[in-house]
Amino acid sequence: MELKDIIKPENLVYDKSEVQTDTIMHYCPGCSHGVVHKVIAELIGELGIQEKTVGIAPVGCAVFAYNYIDVDWQEAAHGRAPAVATGVARLNPDKFVFTYQGDGDLASIGSGEIMHACNRGENILVVFINNGIYGMTGGQMAPTTLDGMVTSTTPFGRNADLNGYPMKITELIAQLPGTSYVTRQAVHNAASVRKCKRAIKKGIQNVLDKKGTSFIEVVSTCNSGWKMTPVAANKWMEDNMFPFYPLGDLKDGVKGEPVSKN
Amino acid sequence: MAKVKGAVVVDKEGCKGCGVCVNECPHEVLALHREVNSRGYHYSYMENPENCIGCINCGVVCPDTCITVYRVKV
């Protein structure tokens, strides 16, 4: 069978979501941000909530997220996306509000905002991209950087005595009673992308059902910051990030439960 | 057993040549081209189109959403 006989509109099985714009993303080749953007755009399209979605863009590599997903966006100051999302969600209770933040934004400068937004149980979805590094500014150490990991500000590896210990922010969030769904996912291969998509779908559904904050961490790569090829970075993440940041659900319950199940 | 044939169309200009799709393809259909696109990236293309089963794994992992997949039963 010739290729031109297969490439016909009636045989189409996978295409770009209409919610995603045609702008070519500014991310480095192989960046996990692109996959997560795509998954969110697909879900907004599938659930038919494009008109009622408001995204809160962070400071960091994903600052231009508003160029790629065709919904309403609000840009927040560094780390303050959950605070802005609180305001948007309270004033527009019929909207679906989500924040999209990196680890430098959420776990470092914005750690206060995220704790209190989750503790209040705001009806927002938080997508947290954790690549263990400040990718945008040149690969400096972040709170989530692994012990011994080499970054541009820890050239001999992170030293716990000097730099402190890596922070498992998702485990902290799972202890807060305001959250309904806290999970950790990855997007390094097709199976994990599909799993991550199901998790984000559940998070969106929880927000639409007004169940409280849903928090989804996506363990990601920063191949430019880690100075590896995209495929090697995925492998490095499997070998080094996953033992410290194990994938899976940390809390899957209802708002008001004091602690997570595990 | 019904056989399935697939085809992948890569948006040459959108591809950044990260090679994640090449690594993810279970039937070694995709490869990075010798030539580069206008932005200087070795774009992905179907090196062995006859092997493609249209499993959409390449499209699912593509960070730049430049892959479209077609599938037909033969």
Interface residues (C-beta under 8 A of the other chain):
Chain A: M1 L3 D5 I6 I7 K8 N11 L12 V13 Y14 D15 K16 S17 Q20 I24 M25 Y27 C28 P29 G30 C31 S32 H33 G34 V35 K38 V187 N189 A190 V193 R194 T229 P230 V231 N234
Chain B: K5 G6 A7 V9 E13 G14 K16 G17 C18 G19 V20 N23 E24 Y41 M46 P49 G54 I56 N57 G59 V60 V61 C62 P63 D64 T65 I67 T68 V69 Y70 R71 V72 V74
